[in-house]
Amino acid sequence: MARSTTEIIFPLLKFLEDKEYHTLVESVLHLQKSMKLSRKEREDYYTSRNGDSKIVRLSSTKFYIRVGDAVHVVRYANLIDDFAKGKGKFRINDNGIDFLKNDSNEMKKKTEEIFGKWKSDRKIVLRG
């Protein structure tokens, strides 16, 4: 089973802590290793996203989708900046660096709040 989006947010921000621009693919590959995902977790995929291919594409995996959601959540919370709109590169900003200074309990609480608000606002947009 893929890790939850909220489980990915902190490791994602820690990866971005170098303040360099990164892509979603770089982030996924790094997090697979740093979070010590099992082979099953790395290869668990959505058949609807993989089409007829016998080879599992990274972008079809559940983990890739969750990391993508985590990027959207931290972007929504203004913890990262984009290189340029639509270019697929992002980096942590000062708000993200400040977020990482929280103790683990406070960070977990804030992560849940951010995710809940993002999820709620997303439902409004999808319905509207």
N, C-alpha and C positions, 0 to 999 in steps of 0.2 A: 504494500500500500504506500502511495506517495506521501511524503511529508506534508504537513499542513502549511499553508501560506504563512501563518504566524510563526511557525517553527523556523522558517527560512529567512525572515526579515533580519534578525540580528546577525546571523552568519553572512548574509548578503552585505549589510552595512560594514561589517568588519573587513570583508574583502575589498570594499570600496574605500576603506579608510586611507589608502595610499594616495587618494585625491587625483588619480589618473582616470582618464576616460576608459570605460569598458563596454563591451557588447553583452547582449543577453547570452550568446553562445559561450563567451569567455566565462561569464558568471556561472552558468550551469556547469560547465566542465570543472571549474574550480570548486564549486560547492559539492559536486558529486564526490570529489576526493576529500575535501576538508570535513564533510559531514559523514564520511565513511559509509556511503550508501552501498547496500548489498547489490549484487548483480541483478537480483529480482527487482529491487527498487529502481535501479538505473534503466532496466529494460521494460518495465511496466508501461504499457502504452494504450492509447485510444485507437481502436481499429478504424474508427471513422476518419481519423486524421492521417492514417497510414495508407489508405487506399488499398490497391491490389499488391503493393510491394511486399516481397518476402523479407526484405531487410528493414529493420525497425529504424526509422529516421529519428534523430535526436528531437526534432520539433514535434514528433508524435508522442513523446513520452509524457507521462503524467507529471514527472518532476519538472520538466521543461516548462509546462503550462503553469505549475505552481510558482516557479521562479519568476516567470513572466508576470503573474499576478502580484507577487511580492514587489517587483519593480514598479508596477502601477500603484500599489499601495504607498510605497515610500515617495513616489513622485507626487501623489495626491497630498501626502503629508508635508510636502516641501522639504524633504530630506535629501533629495538629489536634484541635480540640474542636468538638462540635456545639452549635448554638444551643439546640436541644431535640430529644430523640429523635424521629425521624420527620418533622422539619420541613424537612429539606433545605437547611439553611444551616450553614456551617462556617467556621472561621477557624483560623489558625495559632496554636499555643500556644508557650510558652517552650521546650519541647523542639524544636519545629520551627525556631524562631529560632536555637537553639544548633546544630542540624543544618546550617543554612545557613552557619555560620561555618567549616565544614570547607573545606580546599582541594579543588579539583576532583577530584583523584585519590582522595582519601579519601571524598569524597561519592559518587563513582561506585561505589567498593567497598562502602560502607555501603548504598547504594541496591540494589545487586545482592543483598546479604545479606538485607535486609528483604524484598525481593520474593520471593526464594527461600523464606524462612520462611513468608511469607503464602501463597504458592502451595502449599507443602507442607501447611500446616495446613488450607487450604481443601479440598484433596483428601481429607483425613481426614474432614472434616465432610460432604462430599458423599457419600462412601462409607458413612459411619456412619449 
